[in-house]
Amino acid sequence: MSIKEFVQKFYKSDALIDSEIMRTYLHPEIKLEWHSTKGLIEMDYNSMLDMANDLSRAYVRSKVRISHIIEENDLVSIRYSHYVKTIENPREEMLLAHFSTIWQIKDDKLFRGYQMSQFS
């Protein structure tokens, strides 16, 4: 499997709302620099798993729609929109945010990430 396919598989899985699935994709030394509307958020292995747990408490379904994905050497750049269904209203899909992320892959895992997001 190419690293591009690996990243696609990550986003197509339920990893964003399931910490057990998330765990299978993360390098133990993962670092994510996320520029969001709240400013810079720096995440590591444990905070990534905590985020998945937090999202699973609020959303029953998560779907990523990828618009662009490019692979070069050990890097994958991806642009996507993240949609969710809330526990309160599981029939309505809502756009959570738009994301652009560059992932460095090491040992077949997500190792370094540089991400920007914008709420819908």
C-alpha positions in Angstrom: 0.0 0.0 0.0 1.3 3.4 -0.9 1.5 6.2 1.7 -1.3 8.0 -0.2 -3.5 5.0 0.1 -2.6 4.7 3.8 -3.7 8.3 4.4 -6.9 7.8 2.4 -7.6 4.7 4.5 -7.1 6.6 7.7 -9.6 9.3 6.7 -12.1 6.9 5.3 -12.1 4.9 8.5 -13.8 5.9 11.8 -10.5 6.8 13.3 -11.5 10.4 14.0 -14.3 9.2 16.3 -12.8 5.9 17.5 -9.6 6.0 19.5 -8.9 2.2 19.0 -8.9 2.7 15.3 -6.9 5.9 15.6 -4.3 4.1 17.6 -3.5 1.8 14.7 -2.5 4.8 12.5 -0.4 6.8 14.9 3.3 6.7 15.3 4.2 6.7 19.0 6.1 9.9 18.6 3.4 11.7 16.5 3.3 15.5 16.6 0.5 17.6 15.0 0.7 21.3 14.6 -2.9 22.5 14.0 -3.7 26.1 13.1 -7.4 26.5 13.9 -9.7 29.3 14.7 -8.6 28.9 18.3 -4.9 29.5 17.3 -2.1 27.0 17.3 -2.9 23.6 18.9 0.0 21.2 19.3 -1.0 17.6 19.7 0.8 14.4 20.5 -0.1 10.7 20.7 -2.3 10.9 23.8 -4.0 14.2 22.9 -4.9 12.7 19.4 -6.5 9.7 21.2 -8.3 12.1 23.6 -9.6 14.1 20.7 -11.1 10.9 19.1 -12.7 10.0 22.4 -14.2 13.6 22.8 -15.6 13.5 19.2 -17.1 10.0 19.8 -19.1 11.5 22.8 -20.6 14.2 20.5 -21.1 12.5 17.2 -22.5 9.2 16.1 -21.1 9.4 12.6 -18.1 11.0 10.9 -17.5 11.2 7.2 -14.6 12.8 5.3 -14.9 14.0 1.7 -11.5 14.3 0.1 -11.1 16.8 -2.6 -7.3 16.7 -3.1 -4.6 14.3 -2.1 -1.0 14.4 -3.3 2.0 12.2 -2.5 5.6 13.1 -2.7 8.5 11.1 -1.1 7.4 10.5 2.6 4.7 13.3 2.5 1.0 13.3 1.8 -0.9 16.5 1.4 -4.7 16.2 1.7 -7.6 18.7 1.5 -10.9 17.5 2.8 -14.2 18.5 4.4 -15.3 16.8 7.6 -19.0 16.0 8.1 -20.7 14.7 11.2 -24.0 13.5 12.6 -24.8 14.5 16.2 -26.2 12.3 18.9 -29.1 14.7 19.2 -29.9 14.6 15.5 -28.4 11.5 13.9 -30.4 11.9 10.7 -28.9 15.3 9.7 -25.4 15.5 8.3 -23.6 18.8 9.0 -20.4 20.2 7.8 -18.0 20.5 10.7 -15.0 22.2 9.0 -12.7 22.3 6.0 -9.1 21.0 6.5 -5.7 21.1 4.7 -3.1 18.8 6.2 0.4 17.7 5.3 1.4 14.3 6.8 4.9 12.9 7.0 4.8 9.1 7.2 7.4 7.2 9.2 7.4 3.4 9.9 4.1 3.2 8.0 2.4 5.5 10.6 1.3 9.2 10.8 4.4 10.9 12.2 4.4 14.7 11.7 1.3 16.7 10.7 0.8 20.3 9.7 -2.8 21.2 9.6 -5.1 24.3 9.0 -8.8 24.3 9.4 -11.8 26.6 8.9 -15.2 26.1 10.4 -18.0 25.9 7.9 
